[in-house]
Amino acid sequence: MIRKTRLFTPGPTPLLPAAQFAMAAADIHHRTAEFKALYSKVLAQLKEFVGTKNDVLLMAASGTGAMEASVSNLTSPGDRVLVLSAGKFGERWTSLAKAFGCEVDVVSAPYGKTFDLEEVRAALKPDTRAVYMQATETSTAIRHSVRGVADLLKAADSDALLVVDGITGLGTTHLDVDGWGIDVVVGGSQKAVMIPPGLAYLSVSERAFTRMGTTKNPRYYFDLLKERKNALKGDSSYTPSVALIAGLGAALDYIAAQGGGNLAEGRNKLIENAETCAAMTRAGVEALGLKLFAPDAPAAAATAVIAPEGVDSGVVVKELKARFAAIITNGQGEMQGKIFRIAHLGYFDYMDTIALVGALELVAIDTLKLPGVRLGDALTAAQKVFASRRPDEAAQQLAESQSSLAPMEVTAAR
Ligand SMILES: *Cc1c(COP(=O)(O)O)cnc(C)c1O
């Protein structure tokens, strides 16, 4: 059979065709009225997508660039910060904060777990200037309680800024940014917004902008106060990634169309979509007798699965690619060879998910030779999950049929 290559990786994720067309057509200069209009539109859309009244800034960088900006702009050498770490991306916060001379306190949880809020409360000191965490830790596929941490900071009447790496949390988990008081939320283009890597974005509270006026760490390219000043005029400080910004605009139009033209509603649909794909996958995996790596609070962004006893998880990654051209990811760092990860964030649907579950089922039977597994076991479990969520799907389809323009037509009309 022919094999269509499909990404099931938690970044980069599958590309939205409408965004690809918009990127191909984006030969405009960045110091023109045409670009300013596009840039202002996309920045306004991002606020709705993130779900905040705070300003959102865009930068030409992968997500880590905006993580770095959240450290360099918000801290001075010697500042005490608290990092909540339960995986490779949590460890990145620690490395970044140390690189900028911060005194780093760390509350950590074992890989596959989330941290204990009591430990977080105990680690919070009167002079803690900022708390850094992930919404979802992509390396282990656990979901953290951003709300729990935000509530705790409020209850402690802490001056610490709350900075959330929402790079795979945005579009897969609900964040009430202004209600909970999240000062910074970081996102990246190659995740739920369905476009290639290269753009980082972040929402920044007034409190955080004020802090930047007194912090001493060096910054030049990632100068958020400067970027904000320019963004208000529809400009970026340096040459922006014009094509990616055009693609992002088309992707946010598509997400809005999923919510009948309302972007916040569309984002909620996107979250529900990821939740459904994730629940189908988890059911399929468990029906094969495999164990989830982060069962306590599994993220909708991705599912991490423990390889069976004595089997290198790379075998599953290799077989899915060789037989079905399905690209999944191995574990990172110490988790390599022990787990494999399947993504659900962004442009994944029922067809993608059921196909991956079916392919995994064949690998489980033919390659892993898992005992007692029969053809159809994983698919049946995934189908049951989907069927149980059908009323929601039907409501979604009805809403779509009532919106005046289909997503592709919206783009063609632009
Ligand atoms: C992908 C990802 C990042 C950013 O990685 P980049 O390669 O810099 O885009 C950071 N945090 C999380 C949780 C991620 O999933």
The ligand as an SDF file (V2000), in Angstrom:
LIG
                    3D

 15 15  0  0  0  0  0  0  0  0999 V2000
    7.9360   22.5680   22.2730 C   0  0  0  0  0  0  0  0  0  0  0  0
    8.0240   23.0640   23.6560 C   0  0  0  0  0  0  0  0  0  0  0  0
    8.8910   24.1320   24.0300 C   0  0  0  0  0  0  0  0  0  0  0  0
    9.6690   24.9590   23.0920 C   0  0  0  0  0  0  0  0  0  0  0  0
   10.5520   24.3720   22.3020 O   0  0  0  0  0  0  0  0  0  0  0  0
   11.1240   25.1340   21.0340 P   0  0  0  0  0  0  0  0  0  0  0  0
   11.8780   24.0380   20.3930 O   0  0  0  0  0  0  0  0  0  0  0  0
   11.9830   26.2450   21.4910 O   0  0  0  0  0  0  0  0  0  0  0  0
    9.9630   25.6470   20.2350 O   0  0  0  0  0  0  0  0  0  0  0  0
    8.8640   24.5770   25.3380 C   0  0  0  0  0  0  0  0  0  0  0  0
    8.0440   24.0430   26.2540 N   0  0  0  0  0  0  0  0  0  0  0  0
    7.1960   23.0550   25.9460 C   0  0  0  0  0  0  0  0  0  0  0  0
    6.2930   22.5560   27.0090 C   0  0  0  0  0  0  0  0  0  0  0  0
    7.1580   22.5350   24.6430 C   0  0  0  0  0  0  0  0  0  0  0  0
    6.3040   21.5510   24.3510 O   0  0  0  0  0  0  0  0  0  0  0  0
  1  2  1  0
  2  3  1  0
  2 14  2  0
  3  4  1  0
  3 10  2  0
  4  5  1  0
  5  6  1  0
  6  7  2  0
  6  8  1  0
  6  9  1  0
 10 11  1  0
 11 12  2  0
 12 13  1  0
 12 14  1  0
 14 15  1  0
M  END
$$$$
